[in-house]
Amino acid sequence: MAQLPSPGCSPAELEARLRLHRMPALGPHRFNVLIQAFGSASAALSAPAGAWYSLGIPAASTESRRSPQVREGAAAALAWLERRDQHLLMWDDPAYPALLAEVDAAPPLLFVAGDPALLEKPQLAIIGSRRASRPALDTAAAFSRRLARGGFVITSGLALGVDGAAHQAALDVEGHTIGVLGTGLQKFYPQRHRALATAMIERGSAVVSEFPLDAGPVAGNFPRRNRIISGLSLGVLVVEASLASGSLITARLAAEQGREVYAIPGSIHHPGAKGCHQLIRDGALLVESVEQIMETLQGWQRLPPAIGGETTGTRHVLEELLLAAPQTCEALANSSGWPLPRVLAALTELEVAGRVCNEAGRWFARPA
């Protein structure tokens, strides 16, 4: 995308951009065409309709320029921006994330609820099925915890399944996470994750959208959302996905954007593994540990030990208990004195690290 005007636009120019942004059939490309042709959004709105038509702008956009709904929507957005932790990043703003600015048809406007500075920090996207299996949810959470503890921001789409597990796991270890919506920030979808989104904002993370604040869930908007998830990130990890999954769209976009694509393999008998296997055949990196991801991201800070502070000698305390005898999760909670959620979290990380395994409901320590 060509560069827009210099930052620090006037209140009138900001209102004009918000009006352009709301016009039907006026996506990022046409938005930029108008700015480049007329020099500013204010000048574009004042130009005659014929000038718009000559640029290939459709009638639906041209005829809505003075629509009361467009004006009212822009006014509502300006009011929204006056509230705490609510921001707007414009493509020509120095605070606009540099990686996203490289993307074809980068969003000219990006609404942010929470901390906008996170968008410039190193991010890794974790995505996958909305109807993920329990092992996939556990794997997504384990990878998210490790990466978040290592200083990476976890980016995903706030969907059900893998997305939600990745966001929540990052919060659980006091890390940061960014949710990218396919709706406006005032028309949150899915509703089941509204509390999660609120927690993210309150705890220093962020929720973002390129769509007008009151934009509802339209199917075509979710693929557009996916280019932002990949565009913000250094790489994209697909945990579980069918061949029809939207995660494959995000992975394809990531590859086109020059980002790393990682995929978790699964059983050949599980439909949810077929998308990841297809990605691996197409060139995605098969990963079984966070370290394999880190090997491809030379130059970024090294991760701390997976479970530091919980070891006795060279082994984790749960490994020591399992060396004595295989146990269930509940038995480990009793023998260690830990809450069950903490036991489950530690076991997941140990399993991802290849240090324990589960067979028929009981956990075993692997030989050192």
N, C-alpha and C positions, 0 to 999 in steps of 0.2 A: 504493500500500500504506500502511495506517495505521502510525503509529509504534509500535515495540516498546518494551519497558521501557528504562530508562536504562542507560548503559554501565557497565562494571565489575562484571559479574555474578559471583556467588560460584562457587567450583569446583563446588558441587552444581548450581547453575543451568546452568553450562556443560555438565556431563555430561547434564543433563536435555534441554537443547536438542539435543545430539548424538544422544540417543536418539530424540527426536521426528523429527529429520531423517532417520533411517534407516527410519522406518516406511513400509510399502507404502501406496501410494495417498494419501500425505500430501504434496502439493506446497506451493509457497509460499503459496497462498491459504489452504488449510486450516491450515497451520502458524500463520499469522497469526490466523486465527479462534480457534484454541485459546489463543494468548497473550492476545488481547484479552478473551476470555471469562473466563479464570481468573487473569490478571495475571502469570503466569510459566509457564515450562515445567514447573517442579517441581510447581506446584499443578495443572497440567493432568494430569500423570501420576498424581497422587493422587486425582483426581476419579473418581466412579463412572462405569461404562460408560454408564449411561443418560444422563448429562449429555453425553457425547460424541455419542451417537446423536441427541440432541435438537438438536445443532448441525449435523447432516447429515454427520458424520464416518463413513465407511464401516466396515463390520465388519472388513475386512482390517486397517485401522489400529488400531481399538479393541482387537481381540483380540491384537495383537502388542506391547502396551505392556510386558508383563513377559517377553517372549521372551528366552531366553538369547542368541540371535543378535544381537538389538538391543543388549543390554547389552555383549556382547563387542565389537561393532563400535564402540560409543561409547568403550569403554576403549582400543581400538586407536587411535582417533583422538586421544585424549588423549596417548597415548604418542608418536604421530607429531608432535604439536605441541611436544614437548619438544626436538626436534632442530633443529639450526641451519638457518636460512633456510626454516622451515616455519611457516606462520601461518594463522590463521583470522580473517576479518573478519565481524562480525555486523552486521545491518542497523542496529542502534542504536548502533554504534561510531562515534565521531567520525572514525575513519580510513576508514570505508566510503566508496567513491567517490561523490561527490555526483551526478554525471550518472546513474550506474546506479540510485541511489536513487529517481530520478524515474520509472523504468520501471514499467509495470504488472506486478505479480507479480515484483518484484525479488527475487533470491535472498536468503532470510533468513540463510544461511550461505554463505561463499565461502572455499574453501581456496586458499591461495597458496603456491607454492614459488618462492622468489626474493625480490625486493624489492617489498613491498606498497605502498610509497610511489608507485611508478610508476602505480598505478591512478588517482591523482588528477591526473596530469600530462595535458596536452593530447594527445589520441590521434587518429589517423586509421586507419580500417580499410581494408585492401587484401585483397580476396577474389576468387575466380574458380574456374575449372574445375580439377578434379583431374587431368584429362587435357589440360592446356593445351598449346597449340602453342608452338614455340620462340620466335616473336615475342612471344607473350603473356607468357612467363616473363621474357624480356628487358625488356619494358615494365614489368612488375610490379617487377622488381629496380631499374630506373632510377628509377621514382617513389619507391620505398621509400628508396633511398639519398639522394635529394634531400630528402625530407621528414624523414628521420632526422637528416641533417646539420643541418637547420634547427631541431632541437630537439623535433620531434614524436615521440611513441612510436608505433610501428607495431603495430597490433593485428590479429590474424587467428586462424584456427582450427587451425593446425598440421596441416592436411590436406596431402596430396600436391598437386603442381601449383603453382598461383599462391600459395597460402598459404605453403608452404615457401620459395618464391623470395623472397617479401616479408620473411619472418623473417630468412633468411640474409643478404639484402642489407643490412638494418639493422645486423646484427652486423658485417658487412664494413667498415662505415664507423664502427665504435665507437659506434653508436647503440643505442637501447633498443627492445625489442619485447616484446609480451605475447601469449602463446598461450592461447586459451580452448578447453578440452577438452570433448568430449561424453561423456567417461568420467571415472571417478575418477582421481586423480593416481597411484594405485598400479596402475592397469590401463590403462597408456598405450596409445593407439591414434591413428594407425597406428604399429606397431613400427618402421617404417623411419625415423621421425623422432624416435626416442628419443634418439639422439646429438645431434640439433639442439636438443631440449628441454633436455638436460643442459648443452649449451654456453650456452644462453640463461640458465639459472639461475646458472651459474658466472661469467658475465660481466655480472652485475648486472641482467638482465632478469627476466621472471617467466612462470610457467605457472599458470593458475588453473582452477578447476572448482567448480561448485555441487553436484556429485554426491558421495555418500559415497566415501571413498577407494578402496574395492574395487569400485565400480560398473563393470561391463563395458560393451562397446559395444552399446547397444540403439538401434535405428533411431529411435525416438521421441525420444531424448534430444538428437539433433543439432539439430533445429529449436529446441529449448529453449536450447541452447548459443548459437544465432545471435542471440537477443535480447540476450545479454550482450555479444557482439562489437559490435553496433550501439549498445547502451546505454552502453558505456564511451566511445564515440567521438564526436567532433564531426561526422564525416562518414564515409561509406562509399564507397570506390572499387571498382567492379566492372570487372575487366580483361578477362575473357573468360568467357562463360557460355552454355550452351544454354538453351532454353526450360524444360527440366526441372530445371535446376540449383538446388541449395539456396541458391546465392548470391542468387537472386531473392527467396527467403524473407527473407534477411537485409536486402536492399534494401527490401523492403516494410515490414519491422519498423522499419527506420531512418526511413522516411518517416512512419510512424505515430508514432514517438517524437519527431518534429520535427527529425531530423538531416538534414544535406545528403546527397544521393545523386548520385554521379558515375559516368559510364559511358564506357568507351573504345570508340569505334566500330570496326568491322572490315569485312571483305569481305562483300558480300551473298551470296556463294556459300559462306561458311564457317559450318557449323552452330553453331560456338562463338561467333559474333558475334550470333546471333539474340536471345539473352537480353539483351545490352546494348542492341541496337536497340529491343527492346520496352520496356526501362526508359526509354530516351530518349523514346519515344513517350508514355510515362506521366508524363513530367515530369522525369526525371533530367537533370542537366547533362552535355552532351557535352563531354568534355575531351580535349585533345591535349597539354597541358603542365601542369606543376606550378603555374605561375603562374596558370592559370585556376582551379585549386582555391583558391589563396591569395586571389584576388580576392573569393571568397565568404566568407572567414574574416577579415574586417577586425578589427583589434585584436590579432591574434596576431603574434609576432615575424616579421620578414621573413626569407626564406631567404637564405643566402649565395650567391654566384655558383655556378653548377652545377659548374664545374670550375676553381675558382680555384687559382692556383699552377702551372698547367700551360699558361700562355699566353705567346705571343711577340707583343708589341704588342696588337692587339685580337683575335687569333685563337689558337685552341688549337693546340698543336704538331702534333697529328695532322692538323688542317685544313691547316696549312702544307705538310705532306708530300703531302696529297691534292691540293692545288692544283697541285703539280708534275706529278703523274700519278695516276690512279686506281690503287688497290692492294687486294689481298686483306688479310684480317686478319693472316695469317702474314707477308706482306711488310711490313706496317706494324710488326709486332713486330721484324722484323729491322732495318728502317731506323731505328726509334726507339730500339732497344735496350731496350724495355720487355718485361716478361713478357706472354705472350699474354692471360692473364686480365685484366690491367690495361688492355690495349688494347681488349678486348671490352667491359669496363665503361665506358670512356670513350666508345667509339663508340656504345654504347646511349644514353648521356646526350646526346651530340651529336645523335643521330638524333631523340630525343624533343624536343630543342630546335629541330629543323628546320634544323640546320647541316650535316648530312651525310646522304647517302642510299645505299642499297645496291641495286645492279642486277646481276643474274646473278653474284652472289658477289664483286663488286668494289665498293669504297667510293669515293664521289665527294664532294667538297666542294661545297656549294651556294654560289652567289654571295652576297656580303655584302649 
